[in-house]
């Protein structure tokens, strides 16, 4: 990530150290992960210990220290999705992509994650693929979803 | 737009807005909440826009994208006013016909009307549909008239009138007295009296105070806060401003879940608009009241929704709970008195102020006033958001509003209160839904998730599901919570794998007792509820798993077997083509069989079979 982009993010939040989470999320959104160089830069600029930034990066589910795949699949495992069979969908994806939740395919094409609840419970079981919601999913629909999302 | 500097100016702009809106003879509203967007709602909206322009109807029709209307099952929902003609499951290809037939020729398209799945009866008006008819939508109701990105729509609905009334006519003490009189209890789950909380922070000896909206809606299965924030963001801002005035705070925060992009967008726009119009900022409406609001985002940690953890997160630290020797109402953000309420609680405030506590207390029962929004989801016909008076029986919600269980299956349990709540069985269906009654039965109201489970839901699996959630979300600070949830999960997992032992049940009960009694925050203190409530009401299911190595609901994979009914199978081969294990054997055209050795019980064959020939034993 370029220094200028980081500066823009820092300035967006007036270099206020209490806004650190908003800054980390902006970086994560742009880069799909938190590059080490960006964390060191933030730490120096804001006067926050680097350990604090790493603590946050590892505590929160939405932050990641390793790059994600080009296509991001989130499987909702909220209660409503669970009782409607989210497990079966997750298993099918694990099988299809040969990765576990939290991992990225070797070709960097897909990353698979679970999410506690997307707040789209009436559509359960639901997937979020590259920011798009797929409602009433079933294991049978996975192939066409993968095809569509990787086009 | 210049800043509004008095209440008179607010009323003037409201009048102008209303006049402007009345120039159009009809209004076409399309729900663009998260649910309807997933069903191509955005494309429906774009097509409508095009069709309205191509028919030269822009001068007559106001096209409006609204927030969530709650009936997500039937989305995308489109309603035409006047006439309140409601079309369900509208797709882009239906749009030309809607414009031609209904808008221009004034005729109804029968096929797009809601049809009751049981009686087959069709309904024209949105408010006549049984799902809506049985509700009291005092909070959610405005969503259907409001484009959340347009302050004008909120003003047209009487928005900011309560704030004006507060600032002009009421002292802070009078505001708190009104909230106390209304007996508003915290909708986040605790049910703590909001007025009392406000009073504590108000009296705290400090110059700087904060008010906070808890929008970290972490309970899986609950999404009412999401719908309020994305559908009517100004309502929350107005409630928060009234609270700030009453408490004596000049700064507010909204702690918003990272998983909610649309609420973030709509709230950010709403804050900017309110600042431009002088409804936030300095000298609000010329009354000398100053108040500003900032959004702080979460990043996917359930425990950060706990009050002290949330305040740590706002300070830019890790969102972990801290000991509350001194209540956050007295010592919260930066050690200053901080009043935290949930989204729905704040949403109630403008309504109480405008209509009065007297009116408000007529809704609900003796100790629980007003309405509560629930997300009615899981194995129920009409899934969506419902708003009902407190104290309504569970049965009425699930069967009258929810339309019962799909596919003629039997009801088994209803889970309320999220991971801190419990599962209630059939014989408690007459229970009035309110804070006190649910608590008595070992569950809780929580933030309003209501997950219906049918006979095909395994209660041991449900307990395991929640314990998996809680062990992952425990921050690990307290040993009892960190190790207790992990150990309970391991025992439950063993039971579902058919490795359960007789002594597991008493051990679970003991672990549950220790975890609840020795943890710092509510996550640990209530973590045992899913286990205890399922043990209390569904012990026979645990025993079947342990003693007979049998899962009565046929869910636990280690205890079930897939077979093919030789009578029903015609050998079409669909399941064989889809089986990831190539476990289905036999010749095309004659009944197939499943090789139990290679079958992983993923259930794809059952889903694929069109003849219901795949059986689970």
Interface residues (C-beta under 8 A of the other chain):
Chain A: X17 X18 X19 X20 X21 X22 X24 X25 X48 X52 X55 X56 X59 X60 X61 X62 X63 X77 X78 X79 X80 X82 X83 X84 X85 X88 X91 X92 X95 X115 X116 X117 X118 X119 X120 X121 X122 X123 X124 X126 X131 X132 X133 X134 X135 X138 X139 X140
Chain B: X34 X35 X37 X38 X39 X72 X73 X217 X218 X219 X220 X221 X222 X223 X226 X257 X258 X259 X260 X261 X296 X297 X298 X299 X300 X301 X302 X313 X314 X315 X316 X317 X318 X319 X320 X375 X377 X378 X379 X383 X384 X385 X415 X418 X449 X451 X453 X457 X462 X465 X466 X469 X473 X475 X578 X580 X600 X602 X603 X604 X607 X608
